Amino acid sequence: MMNQIVRKKPFFLLLLLFASHSAYSATLSGIPEFIDEMVAKHQFKRVELESAFDNAQYLPKVIEAISRPPTIRPWMEYRASFVNPERIRRGLDFWQKYQNVLQGAEQKYGVPQEIILGVIGVETVYGRDVGSFRTLDALTTLAFDYPKRAPFFRDELENYLLLAREQQFDLLSIKGSYAGALGIAQFMPSSYRNYAVDFNGDRRIDLLNETRDAIGSVANYLKAYGWIGGGNNKSVLPIAVKVKVSERGRLGDISTPRAVAAWLEAGVVPDENLDQMRNESARLADFTVEGGKEYWLAFKNFEVITKYNNSDYYAMSVFQLAQAVKEARDSSTIKKSGAVAKSGSGK
């Protein structure tokens, strides 16, 4: 482990302390070997990669942030960060502005408009907060100084280099989250390369600036991970259904999916009629709220949302924000219809 004082210095300042690149490589072990691999595997120019990493910075704040993810907070506190009046209001504005694009994405991929909107709302407040960490710095820090997930972030760093070459990004100018997620939809570099789509028809995929591409890409991502749509591309399965539990002790392992009928036999009472879903598989998810536990049956499409972020807190926040915006939109539509009717009757 290198000296902590040295590690906190930007990489380019360390070059002032050492005369050679080999001395620089001591700051974070593995970078020279990574460069060798990228040159051999993907034919990158060595001098360009060395220059890029010479100008990368080690970011202690990235390690601090990833070591304290939002999901360690209590559920009600976490939820309030994402399901609140501001995001609902901004969600209504977003839906109004991009209603045709959202509708087109739903029709093509079978993912409801409000879920697409919910993901973007939770991720970046509809494109407002895309992150302020330089992506090369964040991924380099995590790839070479976060052993817990180093292979994952090393792979994402590789994909970022490839993405930058494909998209002609300036490696040193792109910014995103502390984990290296990019753009309006916060795609990791590998997801950007595999699931991002050109949804505005300009023959270019741009998740950093083009909201239409972000909308289509979120829908494509969820579809690729197994989103189940029905006739006319509408979802035939509920995403999650709130339930009451009479005796927790009767339930056994709630994390193991089982048929809805089995849950009903175990004393689970859903808040809505699930007679048509008795053979569908679901697991029980629990959340700590004021006064105790809140239980939900989580169906296949709920699990698909966790592929975006592997957390029940995250998936439930996306779902509940989506529902809140949809309810607000439906309510606004009804009020407008009522106002028009009253106006018409007065003539």
N, C-alpha and C positions, 0 to 999 in steps of 0.2 A: 504494500500500500504506500503510495507516494505521500510526501509531506503535505499536510492539510493546507498550509499557507500557500504552497506552490500550486496546489490544485485549484484554488479559488481565483488564480490569475487567468485572464483570457489567454487563449492559445497563442495569439500573435504577440503578446507581451513576453511569453515564455521564450519566444524566438530571440528576443533581445538578450536573454540571459544565457542562451546556448548558441553555439556557432554552427551546429550542424542539424540536419533533419533527424539523425539518429538520436540526438539528445532530446529533441522535441518528442519523439516517440515514447519516451519514458513517462510523459505526463499522463497518458491514458494507454495502458498496454493493450495491444491488439490492433491499433490503427494502421501501422505499416503493413501488417499481414492482411488486413482488410483491403487496403489499397492494392496490394499484390493480387488478391483474389478478383477484385473488380476489373483490373487490367486484363488478367488472363481469361476470365469468364465472360466479360462483356465488352472487351476491347476499349475500355476507357483510356484516355491519355493520362499517363502517370503524372506528368507535370501539372495537369489541370486539377487532378484530385489532390495532389500534395498542396497545391496553392489553396484549394478550398478548405482543406482541413487545417492548414496553417492559420487560416483566418477564422476558423470556428472557435467558439467560446464554450468553456465548461460552465454549466449553469447549476449551481447548488440549489437554486429555487425550484428547479425541475424535480430533483430528487426529493425535496421537501414536499412538493405538491403531490407527487405520485405516491408518496408514503402516507399521505393523509387524504385519501379520496373522499368526495362528498358523501359517499354511501356509508361512511362510519358515523354520520350524524343520525340522530333519531329520525324515524320515518316522518313524523309530522313536521319537523323542521326542514327536512329534505324536500318534502312535498311543497311546502310553502314557497320554496325558492323557484319552483317551476309552474305551479298551478296557483295563479294569483291574478288579481284584476288587471294588472299591466299586461301580462302575457295574453290574457283573454282578449283585451282590447286590441293589442297589436295583431293578434291572430285574426280578428274580424277584419281589420284593415288589409292584412295580407291576403285573406281569402277573397275579399272584394277585388283587389288588384289583380290577382292571378287565378280567378275562378275558372277561366277557360283552360288554362294550363293544368290546373289541378284536376279538372274534369277529364281532360285528355289523358292524363297519367292514370287516373282510375280506370278509364275505359280500356287502356292498353295493358295495364299490369294487374288489374283486379284489386288494387289496394285502395281502400276508401280515402277520399280526399282529406278528411279530418285527421287520419293517421299520418299521412304525409306531412301535413301541416303541424301535427303534434311533435313529430320528430324534429323538424327544423326549428320549431318554437323552443323545445327543450335544449337543443344543441347550441343555438346561436341567437335566440330571440329573433328569429326570422331574418338572420343575416346581419344583425347589428353587432354582435360580439363574436368575432371569428378567432380571437386569440392574438396575443402580442409577443409570443415567443418565436424567435427565429427558428424555423424548422430544422435546419441543419444542426444548429446548436443543441436543440432539444433531443433530437434522435441520436446524435453523437454521444451526448451525456448519458442517455439511457442505455445505448448499445454497449458502452464500454465502462460504465460505472454503476450499473443497477443489475447485479448478478441474478436477482430473483426472476427477472424476465428478459435477460440479455439476449437470448436467441431470438425472441419475438421482435425486439426493437432493432436488432442487427439486420433481420430480414426486412423490416420496414425502412431502415436506412438504405439498404440495397435498392428497394423499390423506389425510394425517393430519388436516388441518383438516376435511376432509369426513367422515372416520370419526368424529372427535370430535363433530361435529354430529349425525351419524346415530345414534351410540351414546350421546349425551349424556355424553361424557367431560368431565371438567375438564381443559382443555388443559395446565394448569400442574401437574397432580398425577400424570399417568401416567409411569411409568418403564419403561425397557427397556434394550436393549444400546447400546453406543456407536454402532452404525450405525442405530439407530432401530427395531430389531426388537422385537416386542411379545409378551408373554405366554408361556404354557407351551410353545407350539410355535414361538415366535420368528418370527412372520409380519411381514413388512414391511407398512406400512399399505395399499399397493395390493393385496397378496395377501390381507390381512384382508378387504378390501372385495369381492374377486373370488372367493375360494375358501373362506372360512370358512363353516361350516355349523352349524346348530342340531342337534346330535346327541343332546341329552338330552330334546328334545321340549317345552321350556318356552317356545318361541316367542321366544327371545332368543339371540343369538349372543354368547358370552362366552369369548374365548380368554385373558383375563387371570386368571380365577379358576376356570373350569369345565373340568375335565380331560376330561370326556366330549365336549364340543365340540371340544377340541383334538385328541383322537384321531380323530374323524370328519373334521376339517378337514385333518389331515395326509394321511389316506387320499384325500380328495377332491382335494387339491392334486396328489398324485402321479398319480392317475388322469387328471386334467385335462391333465397334461403327457405322457401317453402310456403309462402303466404297462400292460404287457401281462399280462392274466390269462387263465387257461384254463377248462376245464370246472370247474363248481362254484366258479368264481371263484378257482381256484388258479393260481399262476404256472406257465406251461408252459416258460418259458425260465429257464435259470440266470441269476443276476445277474452273477457273476464266477467264473471257474474258474482255479485256479492251474495254471501250465504250466511245463515245462522248455524251455529254449532251448539247442540244441546249438551253433549258430553264429550269433551276433548279426549278423554281416555279411550273412547270407543273407536277412534279414528285410525290408530296405528301410525305408520309412517306416512305423513301427509305429503312428502316430497315425491313419492312414487305415483306416477299417473295410473288412474284406473277409470273404468267406465262410470259415467254419471250415475247410472242405476246403482252401482256399488256404493257410491257416496251417499245417495239417498237412503239406502238401506242402513248405512252407518249413522244415520241421524242428521245428515246435512240438509238444511232447508233453504233452497235458493229464493232470492227475492223476485225472480221471474220464472215463468213457466218453461221448464226444460223437457217437457214430455217428448218433443221431437228430437231431443239430443241424448236420450238415455244410453245409447250405445257409443256415444262419442267419448274419447279419452280426455281426461283433465287431471290436473293435480291441484292440491289445495295450497294456496299461498296465504301467509298470515302477516299482518302488519300491526305493530303496537300503536294504539291510539289512546286518547284520553279515556280512562275507564276500563282499559283492558286490551283485548285482541279483536282485530277485524279480519274476517276470513273471506277469501275469494276463490272461486273455481277458475283456474287459469287454463285456457284451451290452447290449441296448437298455435294460433296466431299471436297469442301472448308470448309464447316461447320464441316465435320468430322475431319479435321486437327485441328480446334479450340478445339476439345475435348482433344487434347494433351496439349494445352495451350490456355485458353479462351481469345484470342486476335486476332483481324484482322491483326494487325502488325505481329504477330508471324506466322499466317497461310500464309500471303502473302510473308513473308521472306522465309519460307520453299518452297513455290511454285516457287518463283523467283530464289532461289538458285538451286533448282532442274532443272529448265529450263535452267539456265546458264550453269550448268555442262553438261547437256544433249547436248546442242548446241555446247559446246566446244568439247565434245567427238565425236559428229557427224562430226564436222568440221575436227577434227584430223583424223578420219577414212577416210574421203573423200580425204584429203591430202595424206595419206599413200597409198590409192588406186591409186591416180593419179601418185604418185612417182613410184609405182610398174609398172603401165602401161607404163610410159615413159621408164623405165629401160628395160622392155620387148621389146618395139618397137625398141630399139637401138641395139638389138642383130642381 
